[in-house]
Amino acid sequence: MRTRLNPCGSRLELLSVRHRDPKERRQEYIGMLRLAANRKRIKNKRRRSRVTSSYPDNYHATKTKDYRKK
């Protein structure tokens, strides 16, 4: 068992060093990209809600905190 660190930072297990068919490798890569994209989306969401809470005219502010209490 060999492990490799993939681009998004989580560990990816390689079952063996044997040659795998390109289709399988492609699927794995697509999966990694999807994970990375999800992580990015969640991070952005979190940041956006934090930043916009002080701007009432901003759309996202209305979804997160009640900005009128300030």
C-alpha positions as CSV (number, residue, x, y, z in Angstrom):
1,M,0.0,0.0,0.0
2,R,1.4,3.3,-1.0
3,T,-0.3,6.6,-0.2
4,R,0.0,9.8,-2.2
5,L,-1.0,13.3,-1.3
6,N,-3.5,14.6,-3.8
7,P,-3.9,18.3,-4.8
8,C,-6.8,19.0,-2.4
9,G,-4.7,17.8,0.6
10,S,-6.6,14.6,1.6
11,R,-4.8,11.3,1.3
12,L,-5.5,9.2,-1.7
13,E,-5.0,5.5,-1.3
14,L,-3.3,3.7,-4.2
15,L,-4.2,0.1,-4.1
16,S,-1.0,-1.0,-5.8
17,V,1.6,0.3,-8.1
18,R,0.2,-1.8,-11.0
19,H,-0.9,-0.1,-14.2
20,R,-4.5,0.9,-14.1
21,D,-6.6,1.6,-17.2
22,P,-6.9,5.3,-18.2
23,K,-10.6,5.3,-17.8
24,E,-10.3,4.3,-14.1
25,R,-7.6,6.9,-13.6
26,R,-9.7,9.6,-15.2
27,Q,-12.7,8.8,-12.9
28,E,-10.4,9.1,-9.9
29,Y,-9.1,12.4,-11.1
30,I,-12.6,13.7,-11.7
31,G,-13.6,12.6,-8.3
32,M,-10.6,14.5,-6.8
33,L,-11.6,17.6,-8.7
34,R,-15.2,17.4,-7.5
35,L,-14.0,17.1,-3.9
36,A,-11.8,20.1,-4.2
37,A,-14.6,22.1,-5.8
38,N,-17.0,21.2,-3.0
39,R,-14.5,22.2,-0.4
40,K,-13.9,25.5,-2.2
41,R,-17.6,26.2,-2.4
42,I,-18.2,25.6,1.3
43,K,-15.2,27.7,2.2
44,N,-16.4,30.6,0.0
45,K,-19.9,30.3,1.5
46,R,-18.5,30.5,5.0
47,R,-16.3,33.5,4.1
48,R,-19.1,35.3,2.3
49,S,-21.5,35.0,5.2
50,R,-18.8,36.4,7.6
51,V,-17.9,39.3,5.4
52,T,-21.3,40.5,4.3
53,S,-23.0,40.6,7.7
54,S,-22.1,44.3,8.0
55,Y,-23.6,45.3,4.7
56,P,-27.5,45.4,4.8
57,D,-27.8,46.1,1.1
58,N,-25.9,43.0,0.2
59,Y,-28.1,40.0,-0.7
60,H,-26.1,37.4,1.3
61,A,-26.3,39.5,4.5
62,T,-30.1,38.9,4.6
63,K,-29.6,35.2,4.5
64,T,-27.1,34.9,7.4
65,K,-27.5,37.2,10.4
66,D,-30.0,39.8,11.3
67,Y,-28.0,42.9,10.6
68,R,-30.5,45.4,12.1
69,K,-29.5,44.5,15.6
70,K,-26.3,46.5,15.4
